[in-house]
Amino acid sequence: MANVVREDDDNFGSVLQFAVEELKVNHIVVCGHRGCGGVEASMDQGTTGAIDRWLGSVREVSKRHRDELDAIADREKKLDRLVELNVRHQIRQLSQTRVLRAALDCGRDIAIHGLVYDLHTGLTRELKIEPEASPA
């Protein structure tokens, strides 16, 4: 739900580890979609319990980009932009996981792709995501 990357989630962690270490994947896709109910729920803040905790990461993205999002009057366009921002954020989270860092440190060539799927048109668009500078 909402493409949340949480290294402390055993489901996510086991799938990532299996894909990287056992299947030796060279490409990982984080694909958000227009009209994402999880992203919309994070903006509306009407969730409770486990869903509320899960969407905390998306809410942080929204807070971090509040000025940009507040400048968008159209709700659908605002949600679409939050989907893009969330994909970008989750890619950064993914690139910092122990599994991915270990694979890259061993010389593996793994590309992470950020996509947004439009449910109305059936088209997928790849986001241009600049690589992060390595921490000094």
N, C-alpha and C positions, 0 to 999 in steps of 0.2 A: 504494500500500500504506500503510495507516494514515493516509491524508489528510495526508501530510507536505508542508508548504509550504516549499520551499527555492528561494530566488531564484537561487542559483547552479546550479540544475538547468536545463539548456537545454530539456528537454522541457516542464517546468512553465512556464518563462519564456516560451517561444514560444506555448504555448496561451493563457496569460493575456494576453499582449500582443495576440495576434490577436483574442481575445474582446473585450477592452476597446477597442483602437484601431481595429480593422477592422469587427467586428460591432456595436460600440457597445452591448454588453449593459448593462442597467440593474440586473440582479440576478445575484449569484454565490452559489452554494450550496456549503457544505462539509457533506457528509453522512457521518457515521460510522454504523456499524451494530453492533448487539449481536452478540457472537460474533466480533468482528474478529480474525482470525488474526495480523495485524501487531501489534495492541495486546497480544494475549496473548503473542506472542513477545518483545515488549519487556519484559514483566513477568517472563518466565521467564529472560531473558538467556542463552538457549542458542544464539544466532545468531553467525555469524562473517562476515567479509568485507564485501561491499557491503551485504548486508541489515543487518548490525550497524551500519554507519555510517549507513544510511538511518533506522534506528529510534532513533538517538541522541536526536533531538528528543523522541520519545515518552517515552524514559527520563528525560529532563530534567523533563518534566511530572510523571512519577511521583515523582521525587525531590522536586520542589517541593511536592507534595501528600502526602508520605509519611505524615504524622500522620493525615490524613483517611482515606487508603486503608488504613492499618494498622488503623484502628478498625472496618473492615468485615470481619466474619469470613467471610461467604459469598463464595467465590471468584468466582462468576458476577456477583454484585452489585458486587464490587470491580472486575471487568473492565468492567462496564457504566458504572460511575462514571468509570473511566479513559478510556473512549471519549468521554464527555461533556467531561471536562476537556481531552482532546486536541483535540476540535473547537473548543472555546473558544480554546485556545492557537494553533491553526493559523489561526483567524480573525484573531487579533492579528497573527500573522506576515504574513498576506495583506494586511492593512490597511496594513502598513509597506513593502510592495514599491514600488519606484520607479514601476512602471507604474500602479499604483492611486493612489499619491500624486499623480502628475502629472495623471491624469485628474480627480481631485477638486480639485486646485489650479486646473484650467481650468474649474471650475464644473459638472462632470458629476455627476449624481445617481445614484450606484451603491450599492445596498443589498447587504450580505452577510448571508446567512442561515445559521444553524447548525442542522442537523437530525440526528436520530438515528433510524435505521430499525431496526425490530424484525423480524428474519428469521422469527421464529416466528409473529407475528400479522399481518405485512404492514403494520403501522401505522407512520407516520412522525410524529415529535414535534419541534416547533420549540423550540429552547432559547431562553430569554430571556437575551439578552446585552446588557449595558449598554455603551454606547459608552465608549471610553477617553478620558480627558481629554487634550487636546492638550498636547504638551511645551511648556514655557515657554521 
